[in-house]
Amino acid sequence: MKVVTRFAPSPTGFLHIGGARTALYNWLFAKHHETHGDGGKFLLRIEDTDRKRSTDEAVDAILEGMKWLGLDWDGAAVSQFSRVERHKEAAQRLIDSGNAYRCYCSPEELTEMRELAKSEGRSTRYDGRWRDRDPSEAPEGVDPVIRLKAPLEGETVINDLVQGEVRVDNSQMDDMVLLRADGTPTYMLAVVVDDHDMEVTHVIRGDDHLTNAFRQVQLYRALDWDIPAFAHISLIHGPDGAKMSKRHGALGVDAYRDQGYLPEALRNYLLRLGWSHGDDEIISTDQAIEWFDLSNVGKSAARFDFAKLTSINGQYIRTCDNGVLVDMVLAELGKMFDGNLADEVPDRLKIGMDQLKERAKTLVELSESAKFFADSRPLELTEKAANVLNSESLGHLAALGGKLDGLSDWTADQLKQQVHTFAESAGLKLGKVAQPLRAAVTGTTTSPGDIFQLMEIFGRDETLGRLNDAQSRA
């Protein structure tokens, strides 16, 4: 069977982290069956029927977030709002088949009904008072809603691919509204009609939709349509087990991008946030597509862990192609320096990237640590660097500068040997020379990598120029 999945966000805000994981699972399930089964498609539907809350900016944010994560979809994104006439057509079909009816209750009448039921200790669900009434009794001037004539007895059972068998007594559900009095479709009707028309075979979504699934199954049966397989995945909680909030990391994927996370790392982390493949932690996209199956999705809520995400991101940075990292860091440095980067900066980054990426956990950290490669002379020293460059250390650097200038080969090995020789001849510990040397050359005391390799990257003229600038500050 060809598998068709869909991701159907509402464009009322950014693509949040829970939605991104739902999209990922749908994408992986479709890709797995595309490459290892009878075929698979991943569709995108924008559920924009709530015109008051839906915005073009939110749609753009969702599409951009999906593209950044690398979750490509098949065909064009479908606007649910554009299908309103089709939803109305389905509602009329239900009326014609006797599976839906017009309800002429006014809002005041519904309120009175609920208040009475509440005072008598009964359920406040709609009591079906227009379910079997003759339409000729309809009051004048009242626009009706259309309600599903739901089964009154028995159970609705779902064999969920994640939650297992779940069931509810039909007596616990009322006749839900399908079309509002103004003729607009409700979420329940629109979702079922759209999933049917898009030939969706598997509905993979958060388990907060599980109660909706029972009503939707009743609607599928009333329309005599095939029911898709349901898979309701657990929600993401914060580290403390509470519902995910902004303080836990419930942000848009654009925020993670801006904080310096790689899309591959975020995908890897979200994949493992509720799904497992043995003890594997770092999982490539090809492996994820090959291995992903709903049977390995856990039932319990996953807990978001920023430290874990950051650790995984650091591992991805260390294995990322240097050329890719250079391009991304250059873009960040361009922002820091308003586009005024020296011609030598790209080459310096290419040579120094192996050192830079060893300690960086995010692209922001990587760009910050690479900043000294782009700093123009004279450097702006950190407070610690300025304190290191006192009169005594500057005297040592002045003497060392002459020795370095005489080197025939400007290589890290030769530089290291010369500094060691100088320190020994001056009766100094290596740190007494290397620390002020790092401060003068990089403007900081904590620059990444070996100082001698950094000096080789900067070259003779730039390094000696920075040493001279340090002297000029005295």
VEXDREN-2710 file (C-alpha; in Angstrom, 1 decimal):
% VEXDREN-2710
k/r/px/py/pz
1/MET/0.0/0.0/0.0
2/LYS/1.2/3.5/-0.9
3/VAL/1.6/5.6/2.3
4/VAL/0.4/9.2/2.3
5/THR/1.0/11.3/5.4
6/ARG/0.4/15.0/6.0
7/PHE/1.4/17.8/8.3
8/ALA/-1.5/20.3/8.9
9/PRO/-0.4/23.3/11.0
10/SER/-2.7/26.2/11.8
11/PRO/-1.0/29.5/10.7
12/THR/-1.6/31.4/13.9
13/GLY/2.1/31.7/14.9
14/PHE/5.5/30.2/14.3
15/LEU/6.4/26.6/13.6
16/HIS/6.8/25.5/17.2
17/ILE/9.1/22.6/18.4
18/GLY/6.2/20.2/18.9
19/GLY/4.8/20.8/15.4
20/ALA/8.3/20.4/14.0
21/ARG/8.6/17.0/15.5
22/THR/5.2/16.0/14.2
23/ALA/6.2/17.1/10.7
24/LEU/9.5/15.2/11.0
25/TYR/7.7/12.0/12.0
26/ASN/5.3/12.3/9.1
27/TRP/8.1/13.1/6.7
28/LEU/10.2/10.2/7.8
29/PHE/7.3/7.7/7.7
30/ALA/6.5/8.7/4.1
31/LYS/10.2/8.7/3.1
32/HIS/10.7/5.3/4.6
33/HIS/7.9/3.8/2.6
34/GLU/9.0/5.7/-0.5
35/THR/12.5/4.1/-0.4
36/HIS/11.7/0.8/1.4
37/GLY/8.1/0.1/0.6
38/ASP/5.4/0.5/-2.0
39/GLY/5.7/4.3/-2.1
40/GLY/5.2/7.3/0.1
41/LYS/4.1/10.9/-0.1
42/PHE/4.3/13.7/2.4
43/LEU/1.8/16.5/2.0
44/LEU/1.5/19.9/3.6
45/ARG/-1.9/21.5/4.4
46/ILE/-2.3/24.9/6.0
47/GLU/-5.4/24.8/8.2
48/ASP/-6.4/28.5/7.7
49/THR/-10.2/28.3/8.1
50/ASP/-9.9/30.5/11.2
51/ARG/-9.6/33.7/9.3
52/LYS/-9.4/35.9/12.3
53/ARG/-6.3/34.2/13.7
54/SER/-4.6/33.1/10.5
55/THR/-2.0/35.4/9.0
56/ASP/0.2/35.4/5.9
57/GLU/3.2/36.0/8.1
58/ALA/2.5/32.8/10.0
59/VAL/2.1/30.9/6.8
60/ASP/5.5/32.2/5.6
61/ALA/7.1/31.3/9.0
62/ILE/5.8/27.8/8.8
63/LEU/7.0/27.3/5.2
64/GLU/10.4/28.8/6.0
65/GLY/10.8/26.7/9.1
66/MET/9.9/23.5/7.1
67/LYS/12.4/24.4/4.4
68/TRP/15.2/25.2/7.0
69/LEU/14.6/21.8/8.6
70/GLY/14.9/20.1/5.3
71/LEU/11.4/18.7/5.4
72/ASP/10.3/19.0/1.8
73/TRP/6.8/18.1/0.8
74/ASP/5.2/16.7/-2.3
75/GLY/3.2/19.0/-4.5
76/ALA/1.9/22.4/-3.5
77/ALA/0.8/23.3/0.1
78/VAL/-3.0/23.1/0.3
79/SER/-5.0/25.9/1.8
80/GLN/-7.9/24.5/3.8
81/PHE/-9.8/27.8/3.4
82/SER/-9.8/27.4/-0.4
83/ARG/-11.8/24.2/0.0
84/VAL/-14.8/25.6/1.9
85/GLU/-17.2/24.8/-0.9
86/ARG/-16.1/21.2/-0.9
87/HIS/-16.7/21.0/2.9
88/LYS/-20.2/22.4/2.4
89/GLU/-20.8/19.8/-0.3
90/ALA/-19.9/17.0/2.1
91/ALA/-22.2/18.4/4.8
92/GLN/-25.1/18.4/2.3
93/ARG/-24.3/14.8/1.4
94/LEU/-24.7/13.9/5.0
95/ILE/-28.0/15.6/5.2
96/ASP/-29.2/13.9/2.1
97/SER/-28.2/10.5/3.5
98/GLY/-29.9/11.1/6.8
99/ASN/-26.6/11.2/8.7
100/ALA/-26.8/14.9/9.6
101/TYR/-29.6/17.4/10.3
102/ARG/-30.2/21.1/10.7
103/CYS/-30.4/22.5/14.2
104/TYR/-32.2/25.7/14.8
105/CYS/-31.2/26.3/18.5
106/SER/-30.3/29.9/19.2
107/PRO/-27.3/30.7/21.3
108/GLU/-29.6/31.7/24.1
109/GLU/-31.5/28.4/23.9
110/LEU/-28.2/26.4/24.1
111/THR/-27.1/28.4/27.1
112/GLU/-30.4/27.8/28.8
113/MET/-30.2/24.0/28.0
114/ARG/-26.6/23.8/29.5
115/GLU/-27.5/25.7/32.6
116/LEU/-30.5/23.5/33.3
117/ALA/-28.5/20.3/32.7
118/LYS/-25.8/21.6/35.0
119/SER/-28.3/22.5/37.8
120/GLU/-29.7/19.0/37.6
121/GLY/-26.3/17.3/37.6
122/ARG/-26.7/16.1/34.0
123/SER/-24.2/16.3/31.1
124/THR/-24.1/19.7/29.5
125/ARG/-23.6/18.2/26.0
126/TYR/-26.1/19.1/23.3
127/ASP/-29.2/17.0/24.0
128/GLY/-30.2/16.4/20.3
129/ARG/-33.5/18.3/20.5
130/TRP/-33.5/19.0/16.7
131/ARG/-32.2/15.5/15.8
132/ASP/-35.6/14.0/14.8
133/ARG/-37.9/17.1/14.6
134/ASP/-39.7/18.0/11.4
135/PRO/-37.9/20.8/9.5
136/SER/-41.3/22.4/9.1
137/GLU/-41.1/23.4/12.7
138/ALA/-38.1/25.5/12.0
139/PRO/-38.5/29.1/13.4
140/GLU/-38.4/32.0/11.0
141/GLY/-35.3/34.1/10.8
142/VAL/-32.9/31.6/12.4
143/ASP/-29.9/30.3/10.4
144/PRO/-29.3/26.7/11.4
145/VAL/-26.1/24.8/12.1
146/ILE/-25.7/21.4/10.6
147/ARG/-25.0/18.6/13.1
148/LEU/-23.8/15.0/12.7
149/LYS/-26.4/12.5/13.7
150/ALA/-23.9/10.5/15.8
151/PRO/-24.6/6.9/17.0
152/LEU/-26.3/6.8/20.4
153/GLU/-25.3/3.3/21.4
154/GLY/-22.2/1.1/21.3
155/GLU/-18.6/2.2/21.2
156/THR/-16.2/3.9/18.9
157/VAL/-12.9/2.0/18.8
158/ILE/-9.6/3.0/17.4
159/ASN/-6.6/0.7/17.0
160/ASP/-4.0/3.5/17.3
161/LEU/-0.5/2.6/16.0
162/VAL/1.1/4.2/19.0
163/GLN/-1.5/4.2/21.8
164/GLY/-2.9/0.8/21.1
165/GLU/-6.6/0.1/21.3
166/VAL/-8.6/3.0/22.6
167/ARG/-12.4/3.2/22.9
168/VAL/-15.1/5.5/24.1
169/ASP/-18.8/5.0/24.7
170/ASN/-20.8/6.7/22.1
171/SER/-23.1/8.0/24.8
172/GLN/-20.2/10.3/25.8
173/MET/-20.3/12.2/22.5
174/ASP/-23.0/14.5/21.3
175/ASP/-24.1/15.5/17.8
176/MET/-21.2/17.8/16.8
177/VAL/-21.6/20.8/14.6
178/LEU/-20.3/20.4/11.1
179/LEU/-21.3/23.7/9.5
180/ARG/-21.8/26.9/11.6
181/ALA/-24.8/29.1/11.1
182/ASP/-22.8/31.4/8.8
183/GLY/-22.0/28.4/6.6
184/THR/-18.4/28.0/7.5
185/PRO/-17.1/24.5/8.2
186/THR/-15.9/23.4/11.6
187/TYR/-12.4/21.9/12.1
188/MET/-13.8/18.4/12.5
189/LEU/-15.6/18.4/9.1
190/ALA/-12.8/20.2/7.2
191/VAL/-10.1/17.8/8.5
192/VAL/-12.0/14.6/7.5
193/VAL/-12.9/15.9/4.1
194/ASP/-9.4/17.1/3.3
195/ASP/-7.7/14.0/4.6
196/HIS/-10.1/11.9/2.4
197/ASP/-9.6/14.0/-0.7
198/MET/-5.8/14.1/-0.2
199/GLU/-5.9/10.2/0.1
200/VAL/-4.1/10.4/3.5
201/THR/-3.5/6.8/4.7
202/HIS/-1.8/7.6/8.1
203/VAL/-2.7/10.5/10.4
204/ILE/0.3/11.1/12.7
205/ARG/-0.2/13.9/15.2
206/GLY/0.0/14.8/18.9
207/ASP/-2.1/12.8/21.4
208/ASP/-4.0/16.0/22.3
209/HIS/-6.0/15.2/19.1
210/LEU/-6.9/11.7/20.4
211/THR/-10.4/12.7/21.5
212/ASN/-11.0/14.4/18.1
213/ALA/-10.2/11.1/16.5
214/PHE/-13.3/9.4/17.9
215/ARG/-15.5/12.1/16.5
216/GLN/-13.7/12.0/13.1
217/VAL/-14.1/8.2/12.9
218/GLN/-17.8/8.6/13.3
219/LEU/-17.8/11.2/10.5
220/TYR/-15.8/8.9/8.2
221/ARG/-18.3/6.1/8.8
222/ALA/-21.3/8.5/8.1
223/LEU/-19.7/9.5/4.8
224/ASP/-18.9/5.8/4.0
225/TRP/-15.2/6.6/3.5
226/ASP/-12.2/4.5/4.3
227/ILE/-10.7/5.4/7.7
228/PRO/-7.0/6.2/7.8
229/ALA/-4.7/4.7/10.4
230/PHE/-4.2/6.9/13.4
231/ALA/-0.9/7.3/15.3
232/HIS/-1.1/9.8/18.2
233/ILE/2.3/10.6/19.6
234/SER/3.0/11.9/23.1
235/LEU/3.4/15.6/23.7
236/ILE/6.8/17.2/24.6
237/HIS/7.2/18.3/28.2
238/GLY/9.8/20.4/29.8
239/PRO/12.6/18.9/31.9
240/ASP/10.4/19.2/35.0
241/GLY/7.6/17.2/33.5
242/ALA/5.3/20.2/33.1
243/LYS/3.7/21.2/29.9
244/MET/6.1/22.7/27.5
245/SER/6.4/26.5/27.7
246/LYS/8.8/29.2/26.4
247/ARG/11.0/28.8/29.5
248/HIS/11.5/25.1/28.5
249/GLY/12.2/25.9/24.9
250/ALA/8.8/26.0/23.3
251/LEU/10.0/28.4/20.6
252/GLY/9.7/28.6/16.9
253/VAL/12.3/26.7/14.9
254/ASP/13.5/30.1/13.7
255/ALA/14.6/30.9/17.2
256/TYR/16.8/27.7/17.3
257/ARG/18.3/28.7/14.0
258/ASP/19.1/32.2/15.3
259/GLN/20.6/30.6/18.4
260/GLY/23.1/28.7/16.2
261/TYR/21.6/25.2/15.9
262/LEU/22.2/23.2/12.8
263/PRO/19.0/21.9/11.1
264/GLU/20.5/18.4/11.0
265/ALA/21.2/18.5/14.7
266/LEU/17.7/19.7/15.6
267/ARG/16.2/17.0/13.4
268/ASN/18.4/14.4/15.1
269/TYR/17.3/15.6/18.5
270/LEU/13.6/15.7/17.7
271/LEU/13.8/12.3/16.2
272/ARG/15.1/10.8/19.5
273/LEU/12.6/12.8/21.5
274/GLY/10.0/10.1/21.7
275/TRP/11.5/7.5/19.3
276/SER/14.4/5.2/19.7
277/HIS/16.6/2.8/17.8
278/GLY/18.6/0.9/20.4
279/ASP/21.3/3.1/22.0
280/ASP/21.9/5.0/18.8
281/GLU/22.2/8.8/19.5
282/ILE/23.7/10.3/16.4
283/ILE/21.5/9.2/13.5
284/SER/22.0/10.4/9.9
285/THR/19.1/11.3/7.7
286/ASP/19.6/8.2/5.6
287/GLN/19.7/6.0/8.7
288/ALA/16.6/7.7/10.1
289/ILE/14.7/7.1/6.8
290/GLU/15.7/3.5/6.8
291/TRP/15.0/2.8/10.5
292/PHE/11.9/4.9/11.3
293/ASP/8.8/3.0/12.2
294/LEU/5.9/3.9/14.4
295/SER/6.3/0.8/16.5
296/ASN/9.3/2.4/18.2
297/VAL/7.5/5.6/19.1
298/GLY/7.0/5.7/22.9
299/LYS/3.7/6.4/24.6
300/SER/5.0/8.5/27.5
301/ALA/5.6/12.2/27.2
302/ALA/9.1/13.1/26.1
303/ARG/11.1/15.7/28.1
304/PHE/12.9/18.5/26.3
305/ASP/16.6/18.9/27.3
306/PHE/18.4/22.0/26.1
307/ALA/21.8/20.6/27.3
308/LYS/21.3/17.4/25.3
309/LEU/20.3/19.3/22.2
310/THR/23.4/21.6/22.6
311/SER/25.7/18.5/23.0
312/ILE/24.3/16.9/19.8
313/ASN/24.7/20.2/18.0
314/GLY/28.3/20.4/19.0
315/GLN/28.9/16.9/17.6
316/TYR/27.3/17.9/14.3
317/ILE/29.5/21.0/14.2
318/ARG/32.6/18.9/14.7
319/THR/31.8/16.6/11.8
320/CYS/30.3/19.3/9.5
321/ASP/32.2/20.1/6.3
322/ASN/34.6/23.0/6.9
323/GLY/33.5/24.7/3.7
324/VAL/29.9/24.7/4.9
325/LEU/30.9/26.1/8.3
326/VAL/33.1/28.8/6.7
327/ASP/30.2/30.0/4.6
328/MET/27.9/30.2/7.6
329/VAL/30.4/31.8/9.9
330/LEU/31.2/34.4/7.2
331/ALA/27.6/35.3/7.0
332/GLU/27.5/35.8/10.8
333/LEU/30.7/37.8/10.8
334/GLY/29.3/39.9/8.0
335/LYS/26.5/40.9/10.3
336/MET/28.9/41.7/13.2
337/PHE/31.2/43.9/11.0
338/ASP/28.4/45.4/8.8
339/GLY/29.9/43.6/5.8
340/ASN/33.3/45.1/6.2
341/LEU/35.5/42.0/6.2
342/ALA/39.1/42.0/5.1
343/ASP/39.9/39.9/2.0
344/GLU/42.1/37.6/4.1
345/VAL/39.3/36.5/6.4
346/PRO/37.8/33.6/4.3
347/ASP/41.3/32.1/3.9
348/ARG/42.0/32.5/7.6
349/LEU/38.7/30.7/8.5
350/LYS/39.4/27.9/6.0
351/ILE/42.8/27.2/7.6
352/GLY/41.6/27.7/11.2
353/MET/38.2/26.0/11.1
354/ASP/39.5/22.6/12.4
355/GLN/40.6/24.3/15.6
356/LEU/37.6/26.6/15.9
357/LYS/34.9/23.9/15.7
358/GLU/36.4/21.6/18.3
359/ARG/35.1/23.6/21.2
360/ALA/32.0/25.2/19.7
361/LYS/28.5/24.0/20.6
362/THR/26.5/26.4/18.4
363/LEU/27.1/28.5/15.3
364/VAL/26.8/31.5/17.5
365/GLU/29.7/30.3/19.7
366/LEU/31.7/29.3/16.6
367/SER/31.2/32.8/15.1
368/GLU/32.1/34.5/18.3
369/SER/35.3/32.5/18.6
370/ALA/36.2/33.2/15.0
371/LYS/35.7/36.9/15.5
372/PHE/39.4/37.6/16.1
373/PHE/40.1/36.3/12.6
374/ALA/38.1/39.3/11.3
375/ASP/39.1/42.0/13.8
376/SER/40.9/44.9/12.2
377/ARG/43.9/46.4/13.8
378/PRO/44.4/47.7/16.4
379/LEU/42.5/45.1/18.3
380/GLU/39.9/45.8/21.0
381/LEU/41.3/43.9/24.0
382/THR/39.2/42.2/26.5
383/GLU/39.6/43.3/30.1
384/LYS/41.6/40.2/31.0
385/ALA/43.8/40.5/27.9
386/ALA/44.5/44.2/28.8
387/ASN/45.5/43.1/32.3
388/VAL/47.9/40.5/31.0
389/LEU/49.7/43.0/28.8
390/ASN/51.4/44.9/31.6
391/SER/54.8/46.6/31.3
392/GLU/56.7/43.4/32.2
393/SER/55.0/41.2/29.7
394/LEU/55.2/43.8/27.0
395/GLY/58.9/44.0/27.5
396/HIS/59.1/40.3/26.9
397/LEU/57.0/40.6/23.8
398/ALA/59.2/43.4/22.4
399/ALA/62.3/41.2/22.8
400/LEU/60.4/38.1/21.3
401/GLY/59.2/40.1/18.3
402/GLY/62.7/40.6/17.1
403/LYS/63.5/36.9/17.3
404/LEU/60.3/36.0/15.5
405/ASP/60.9/38.5/12.7
406/GLY/64.2/36.7/12.0
407/LEU/62.5/33.3/11.4
408/SER/63.1/31.9/7.9
409/ASP/60.0/29.7/8.0
410/TRP/56.8/31.0/9.5
411/THR/55.3/27.7/10.6
412/ALA/53.6/26.7/13.8
413/ASP/56.5/24.3/14.6
414/GLN/59.2/26.9/14.1
415/LEU/57.2/29.5/16.0
416/LYS/56.7/27.2/18.9
417/GLN/60.4/26.3/19.0
418/GLN/61.4/29.9/18.9
419/VAL/59.1/30.9/21.8
420/HIS/60.3/27.9/23.9
421/THR/63.9/28.9/23.2
422/PHE/63.2/32.5/24.1
423/ALA/61.5/31.6/27.4
424/GLU/64.4/29.3/28.4
425/SER/67.0/31.9/27.6
426/ALA/65.1/34.6/29.6
427/GLY/64.6/32.2/32.5
428/LEU/60.8/32.3/32.1
429/LYS/58.1/29.7/32.3
430/LEU/56.4/29.2/28.9
431/GLY/53.1/30.6/30.2
432/LYS/54.7/34.0/31.1
433/VAL/55.4/34.4/27.3
434/ALA/52.6/32.4/25.7
435/GLN/49.8/34.1/27.6
436/PRO/50.6/37.7/26.7
437/LEU/51.5/36.5/23.2
438/ARG/47.9/35.2/22.9
439/ALA/46.5/38.4/24.3
440/ALA/48.4/40.6/21.9
441/VAL/47.6/38.4/18.8
442/THR/44.0/37.6/19.5
443/GLY/42.8/40.3/21.8
444/THR/41.6/37.7/24.4
445/THR/43.0/35.2/26.8
446/THR/40.7/32.4/25.8
447/SER/40.9/32.1/22.0
448/PRO/40.4/28.5/20.7
449/GLY/43.2/26.4/19.4
450/ASP/47.0/26.4/19.5
451/ILE/48.4/30.0/19.6
452/PHE/51.3/29.0/17.3
453/GLN/48.9/27.6/14.7
454/LEU/46.9/30.8/14.9
455/MET/50.0/32.8/14.3
456/GLU/50.8/30.7/11.3
457/ILE/47.3/31.4/10.0
458/PHE/47.6/35.2/10.5
459/GLY/51.0/35.2/8.8
460/ARG/54.2/37.1/9.6
461/ASP/53.1/40.6/8.8
462/GLU/49.8/40.5/10.6
463/THR/51.2/38.8/13.7
464/LEU/54.1/41.2/14.1
465/GLY/51.8/44.1/13.4
466/ARG/49.5/43.0/16.3
467/LEU/52.6/42.7/18.6
468/ASN/53.6/46.2/17.7
469/ASP/50.1/47.5/18.3
470/ALA/50.3/46.0/21.8
471/GLN/53.5/47.9/22.4
472/SER/51.9/51.1/21.2
473/ARG/49.2/50.8/24.0
474/ALA/51.9/51.0/26.7
END
